[in-house]
Protein backbone atom coordinates (compact mmCIF):
# COMPACT_ATOMS: atom_id res chain seq x y z
CA UNK A 1 0.00 0.00 0.00
CA UNK A 2 1.43 3.36 -1.04
CA UNK A 3 1.27 6.02 1.68
CA UNK A 4 3.50 8.67 3.20
CA UNK A 5 7.13 7.45 3.27
CA UNK A 6 6.14 4.15 1.61
CA UNK A 7 6.80 3.75 -2.08
CA UNK A 8 6.06 1.19 -4.76
CA UNK A 9 8.37 0.66 -7.71
CA UNK A 10 6.81 1.22 -11.13
CA UNK A 11 7.02 -1.09 -14.13
CA UNK A 12 9.53 1.33 -15.64
CA UNK A 13 11.60 1.14 -12.45
CA UNK A 14 11.58 -2.66 -12.55
CA UNK A 15 12.90 -2.57 -16.12
CA UNK A 16 15.71 -0.22 -15.07
CA UNK A 17 16.93 -2.33 -12.14
CA UNK A 18 16.90 -5.49 -14.26
CA UNK A 19 19.46 -3.95 -16.63
CA UNK A 20 22.77 -5.74 -15.86
CA UNK A 21 24.83 -2.98 -17.50
CA UNK A 22 23.51 -0.36 -15.06
CA UNK A 23 26.06 0.52 -12.38
CA UNK A 24 24.71 3.79 -10.98
CA UNK A 25 21.42 5.63 -10.82
CA UNK A 26 22.01 9.35 -10.40
CA UNK A 27 20.32 12.59 -11.40
CA UNK A 28 21.95 12.56 -14.85
CA UNK A 29 20.57 9.08 -15.51
CA UNK A 30 17.11 9.93 -14.16
CA UNK A 31 16.73 13.02 -16.36
CA UNK A 32 16.24 10.62 -19.28
CA UNK A 33 12.78 9.86 -17.89
CA UNK A 34 9.81 12.14 -18.43
CA UNK A 35 8.23 11.23 -15.08
CA UNK A 36 11.39 12.25 -13.19
CA UNK A 37 11.62 15.57 -15.02
CA UNK A 38 7.95 16.28 -14.28
CA UNK A 39 8.54 15.47 -10.61
CA UNK A 40 11.59 17.75 -10.39
CA UNK A 41 9.95 20.61 -12.28
CA UNK A 42 6.77 20.44 -10.19
CA UNK A 43 7.69 23.15 -7.69
CA UNK A 44 5.28 24.29 -5.03
CA UNK A 45 3.76 27.76 -5.11
CA UNK A 46 5.97 28.93 -2.25
CA UNK A 47 9.11 28.02 -4.23
CA UNK A 48 7.98 29.74 -7.41
CA UNK A 49 9.52 33.12 -7.99
CA UNK A 50 7.02 35.73 -9.02
CA UNK A 51 7.93 37.24 -12.32
CA UNK A 52 8.83 40.87 -11.96
CA UNK A 53 8.98 42.70 -15.25
CA UNK A 54 11.79 45.23 -15.23
CA UNK A 55 9.99 48.21 -16.67
CA UNK A 56 11.06 50.90 -14.24
CA UNK A 57 7.96 50.65 -12.06
CA UNK A 58 9.53 48.42 -9.41
CA UNK A 59 11.09 49.83 -6.32
CA UNK A 60 14.75 49.02 -5.65
CA UNK A 61 13.62 46.84 -2.75
CA UNK A 62 11.33 44.81 -5.04
CA UNK A 63 14.16 44.29 -7.53
CA UNK A 64 16.58 43.27 -4.78
CA UNK A 65 14.02 40.84 -3.34
CA UNK A 66 13.33 39.34 -6.77
CA UNK A 67 17.02 38.89 -7.59
CA UNK A 68 17.73 37.48 -4.14
CA UNK A 69 15.04 34.82 -4.66
CA UNK A 70 16.37 33.95 -8.11
CA UNK A 71 19.89 33.46 -6.78
CA UNK A 72 18.68 31.57 -3.68
CA UNK A 73 16.65 29.12 -5.78
CA UNK A 74 19.52 28.56 -8.21
CA UNK A 75 21.88 27.90 -5.31
CA UNK A 76 19.41 25.48 -3.70
CA UNK A 77 19.13 23.55 -6.95
CA UNK A 78 22.91 23.40 -7.41
CA UNK A 79 23.49 22.22 -3.84
CA UNK A 80 20.78 19.58 -4.13
CA UNK A 81 22.20 18.39 -7.44
CA UNK A 82 25.70 18.06 -5.92
CA UNK A 83 24.36 16.19 -2.88
CA UNK A 84 22.41 13.79 -5.10
CA UNK A 85 25.60 13.00 -7.02
CA UNK A 86 27.40 11.95 -3.83
CA UNK A 87 27.39 8.66 -1.97
CA UNK A 88 24.97 7.76 0.82
CA UNK A 89 27.94 7.84 3.20
CA UNK A 90 28.67 11.45 2.23
CA UNK A 91 25.03 12.33 2.91
CA UNK A 92 25.15 10.72 6.36
CA UNK A 93 28.28 12.71 7.25
CA UNK A 94 26.71 15.87 5.87
CA UNK A 95 23.66 15.45 8.08
CA UNK A 96 25.77 14.80 11.20
CA UNK A 97 27.87 17.90 10.46
CA UNK A 98 24.71 19.94 9.89
CA UNK A 99 23.13 18.80 13.14
CA UNK A 100 26.32 19.57 15.07
CA UNK A 101 26.64 22.98 13.39
CA UNK A 102 23.04 23.78 14.38
CA UNK A 103 23.90 23.07 17.99
CA UNK A 104 22.11 19.74 18.35
CA UNK A 105 24.63 17.40 19.89
CA UNK A 106 28.22 17.67 20.88
CA UNK A 107 30.79 16.94 18.24
CA UNK A 108 31.23 14.83 15.15
CA UNK A 109 34.75 13.81 16.28
CA UNK A 110 35.07 10.08 16.60
CA UNK A 111 31.88 9.35 14.66
CA UNK A 112 33.80 7.96 11.71
CA UNK A 113 37.38 7.17 10.87
CA UNK A 114 37.90 8.71 7.47
CA UNK A 115 37.43 12.28 6.34
CA UNK A 116 35.20 12.46 3.30
C-alpha positions as CSV (number, residue, x, y, z in Angstrom):
1,X,0.0,0.0,0.0
2,X,1.4,3.4,-1.0
3,X,1.3,6.0,1.7
4,X,3.5,8.7,3.2
5,X,7.1,7.4,3.3
6,X,6.1,4.1,1.6
7,X,6.8,3.8,-2.1
8,X,6.1,1.2,-4.8
9,X,8.4,0.7,-7.7
10,X,6.8,1.2,-11.1
11,X,7.0,-1.1,-14.1
12,X,9.5,1.3,-15.6
13,X,11.6,1.1,-12.4
14,X,11.6,-2.7,-12.6
15,X,12.9,-2.6,-16.1
16,X,15.7,-0.2,-15.1
17,X,16.9,-2.3,-12.1
18,X,16.9,-5.5,-14.3
19,X,19.5,-3.9,-16.6
20,X,22.8,-5.7,-15.9
21,X,24.8,-3.0,-17.5
22,X,23.5,-0.4,-15.1
23,X,26.1,0.5,-12.4
24,X,24.7,3.8,-11.0
25,X,21.4,5.6,-10.8
26,X,22.0,9.4,-10.4
27,X,20.3,12.6,-11.4
28,X,22.0,12.6,-14.9
29,X,20.6,9.1,-15.5
30,X,17.1,9.9,-14.2
31,X,16.7,13.0,-16.4
32,X,16.2,10.6,-19.3
33,X,12.8,9.9,-17.9
34,X,9.8,12.1,-18.4
35,X,8.2,11.2,-15.1
36,X,11.4,12.2,-13.2
37,X,11.6,15.6,-15.0
38,X,8.0,16.3,-14.3
39,X,8.5,15.5,-10.6
40,X,11.6,17.8,-10.4
41,X,10.0,20.6,-12.3
42,X,6.8,20.4,-10.2
43,X,7.7,23.2,-7.7
44,X,5.3,24.3,-5.0
45,X,3.8,27.8,-5.1
46,X,6.0,28.9,-2.3
47,X,9.1,28.0,-4.2
48,X,8.0,29.7,-7.4
49,X,9.5,33.1,-8.0
50,X,7.0,35.7,-9.0
51,X,7.9,37.2,-12.3
52,X,8.8,40.9,-12.0
53,X,9.0,42.7,-15.3
54,X,11.8,45.2,-15.2
55,X,10.0,48.2,-16.7
56,X,11.1,50.9,-14.2
57,X,8.0,50.7,-12.1
58,X,9.5,48.4,-9.4
59,X,11.1,49.8,-6.3
60,X,14.7,49.0,-5.7
61,X,13.6,46.8,-2.7
62,X,11.3,44.8,-5.0
63,X,14.2,44.3,-7.5
64,X,16.6,43.3,-4.8
65,X,14.0,40.8,-3.3
66,X,13.3,39.3,-6.8
67,X,17.0,38.9,-7.6
68,X,17.7,37.5,-4.1
69,X,15.0,34.8,-4.7
70,X,16.4,34.0,-8.1
71,X,19.9,33.5,-6.8
72,X,18.7,31.6,-3.7
73,X,16.6,29.1,-5.8
74,X,19.5,28.6,-8.2
75,X,21.9,27.9,-5.3
76,X,19.4,25.5,-3.7
77,X,19.1,23.5,-7.0
78,X,22.9,23.4,-7.4
79,X,23.5,22.2,-3.8
80,X,20.8,19.6,-4.1
81,X,22.2,18.4,-7.4
82,X,25.7,18.1,-5.9
83,X,24.4,16.2,-2.9
84,X,22.4,13.8,-5.1
85,X,25.6,13.0,-7.0
86,X,27.4,12.0,-3.8
87,X,27.4,8.7,-2.0
88,X,25.0,7.8,0.8
89,X,27.9,7.8,3.2
90,X,28.7,11.5,2.2
91,X,25.0,12.3,2.9
92,X,25.1,10.7,6.4
93,X,28.3,12.7,7.2
94,X,26.7,15.9,5.9
95,X,23.7,15.4,8.1
96,X,25.8,14.8,11.2
97,X,27.9,17.9,10.5
98,X,24.7,19.9,9.9
99,X,23.1,18.8,13.1
100,X,26.3,19.6,15.1
101,X,26.6,23.0,13.4
102,X,23.0,23.8,14.4
103,X,23.9,23.1,18.0
104,X,22.1,19.7,18.4
105,X,24.6,17.4,19.9
106,X,28.2,17.7,20.9
107,X,30.8,16.9,18.2
108,X,31.2,14.8,15.2
109,X,34.7,13.8,16.3
110,X,35.1,10.1,16.6
111,X,31.9,9.3,14.7
112,X,33.8,8.0,11.7
113,X,37.4,7.2,10.9
114,X,37.9,8.7,7.5
115,X,37.4,12.3,6.3
116,X,35.2,12.5,3.3
